[in-house]
Amino acid sequence: MNDPLLVAALPAMLDALDRANVGYGVIRYENGQFRKQYANLAAARQLGFTIEEWLATPVLELIAPDQREHVASLFLRVVQTADPLPTVVELFFLRADGLAMPMEVTIGRERDATGVSIVILWTDREFTRNRMSLLEADRIALVGALAAGFAHETNNPLTSVLLNLRSLRKQLTTNLTDAKQTAALRILDDIATGAERIASNVRAFQTLASRSDARAIDLAALTSSVLRLALPTLEARAHVIRQIFPVGPVAGEEARIGQAVLAMLLFSCSGFDGTSANARIVVAVEERGGFVVVEVADNGSELPPNEASHAFDPFFRSKVRGAGFGVGLTVARSVASTLGGDVALAARAGGGSVLTLRLPLAPKLT
């Protein structure tokens, strides 16, 4: 930090963070090692430490055990690559008494001649409980964008069930011949099929709406489930082509990963106005070099470069993409970064965009 105005303003800025109960810390990376360099009072106080105790505790020991491998991978990517940083990452910090606390973390980096400084800011639940977080607001936007398609997908099979029930009632009030028995059984089969379709949709919706513990996830099955819910919204604008292959499991929370896939699908869909007969969205799932990859490619409108750089910002809107939904890709990047993966947006050859989500394969049990 060489700007004298910023240096002069730094004490006041740090004091403001303390008063706002925003934790601020600096982790230094030099000679292949991470070490804590600075923490403000709020950072230590939130976790039940003194500043000296906070600085003396190894970096990863402040992270919940099941997230440490992913956080180590995230920090290495921050210091070893020029990849864009996630706007917000959700992590569980460990207090001095061993209690895990959910935190929203913002990450920055500063390179110099000898190494890299990782700057992290976070807030606890006490500070955020009366305000809507960026990630939660993005999730609400996702659910709102999905609601119309979900209602359509639910009402169609329900209508079929009701019509078949009326027909079945008529059949059962008369003497059934063998031919009528066959017809009645066919109607019953239709009812069962419609009911199963409703149940399947409800289960998929609950998967997206409910938080759960991290576990092994079949990303091919999860993507198919999210597609089934989103299809009415997608098909109204473009033809959807599936290229989903069997893949190994990834480790994570099913709801969060499902939300990331949904954000990608809706972002891709927003590149169309529904008037083109040649509109296509290709959804692919496959393994590539130790990762499971979800790729959503389309031939819709292209984002200008200056807007593409902001596509992962919260509440991203553009006349070209996202205007109909108000959905950015913050959720997708946050989920990927937290789980040791990444998500990227690129222009598609021939027009359109390609979104690529990569998550590492879960370690095999021995």
PyMOL commands that set and color helices and strands:
alter all, ss='L'
color gray80, all
select helices_A, chain A and resi 4-19+41-46+51-56+59-62+65-80+125-128+134-172+178-209+219-235+254-269+305-308+330-338
alter helices_A, ss='H'
color red, helices_A
select strands_A, chain A and resi 22-30+33-39+89-94+100-111+116-123+215-217+239-244+250-252+280-288+291-298+342-347+353-360
alter strands_A, ss='S'
color yellow, strands_A
deselect
rebuild
show_as cartoon
